[in-house]
Amino acid sequence: MAGFPIKYATRIKTLPPYLFAAIDEMKQKAIARGVDIINLGIGDPDLPTPKPIIDALSRAAADPKNHQYPSYEGMLSFRKAVADWYRRRFNVTLDPASEVLTLIGSKEGIGHIPLAFVDRGDVVLVPSPGYPVYPVATSFAGGKAHLMPLTKKTGFLPDLKAIPARVAKKARLMFLNSPNNPTSVVMSKDYFQQAIAFAQKYKIIVCHDAAYSEIFYDGRRPASFLEVEGAKEVGIEFHSLSKTYNMTGWRIGFAVGNKQVLNGLLKIKSNLDSGCFQAVQEAGIAALQLDESVTDGLRKIYQERRDVLVPGLKQLGLEVDAPPAAFYVWVKVPKGYKSASFTAHLLEKAGIVTTPGNGFGAPGEGYVRMTVCTTKERLAEAVERIKKAGW
Ligand SMILES: *Cc1c(COP(=O)(O)O)cnc(C)c1O
């Protein structure tokens, strides 16, 4: 029987081109040639999940009461553990029943929230370079992403004054992300305050993505958006156990803050998914109750790695700042290169995989992103290889 031409929906056909495809192909070819690749492209912790979390999962997985559908909004015990953690970590008070929502990873919540608040033609303010889910989820919901460029000139913070009033008036959501992927820049409480005033003025819901709040250096803890007065009136904060506890594969996160906003997200979720496996939520409780020494230990490892990679790159003459948080290093490409050509150069001549900055949005052109999700020894070798390769 003859087939018929399979036609994709416009929302799929208009997805931005997959900029990493070319890099992937080059990487596969290099591996086939026997090149010992150093992968500084992945934003995924290389260390294992702490044992108490795994033990909690094992116990909970064996209990038949966890084998049925979980509740849509998440177990109250998990949401209580989140509220306790927020009080300990940020001195923020949350009502577990109405101000905390369990997510199947924070990407799930970020991807779904535009469906709850964005109508066709509405605007969503999106930092760029940034996490690609913000603009794609916007477009899936029929909205239009207005990019807020993160440039050296504005300290890699969105310039709220540069957003035209006619755009702001049509905006329903604003995504913010601190500590930032891919620049690693941290927003101050003062900046959050400005964002809240802007959101109040134009009636925009703020969605702050705090996935990296616990990966910080030199003892300087990033603030929660919810620490700032008025935050709960205008928005929510997305959070994840993925990066904090090396749990990217487990799929658990949460959203906290404005209860009406969370309710909108829950309405969408309850029609699309059936909640997060209870055994994983039990493991999440164990994670959130871990002694601070566990996360201190992880931060120490990342900081040691950062302190190998960044001074090494600087010594070679590359323009790069030591990140105050997150596991990303945002490197300016040398003169004569673009993001794509420098990425290709590092792969071909040094066997190092990096991510081209423009893959996170056009304003990321001129940069590559490196991660410290590999050992100090490998990072030192990466620096040596770049030195040998030159540019
Ligand atoms: C990794 C990441 C997330 C989400 O991770 P989940 O595993 O879905 O919780 C969210 N935002 C940013 C910016 C990230 O880098």
The ligand as a Gaussian input file, in Angstrom:
#p B3LYP/6-31G(d) Opt

LIG

0 1
 C       18.813000      22.041000      33.710000
 C       17.916000      23.242000      33.639000
 C       16.573000      23.190000      34.015000
 C       15.768000      22.016000      34.371000
 O       16.075000      20.903000      34.704000
 P       15.084000      19.746000      35.139000
 O       15.968000      18.576000      35.128000
 O       13.985000      19.675000      34.150000
 O       14.571000      20.126000      36.494000
 C       15.837000      24.353000      34.027000
 N       16.367000      25.507000      33.660000
 C       17.631000      25.599000      33.274000
 C       18.150000      26.917000      32.897000
 C       18.446000      24.470000      33.227000
 O       19.699000      24.579000      32.785000

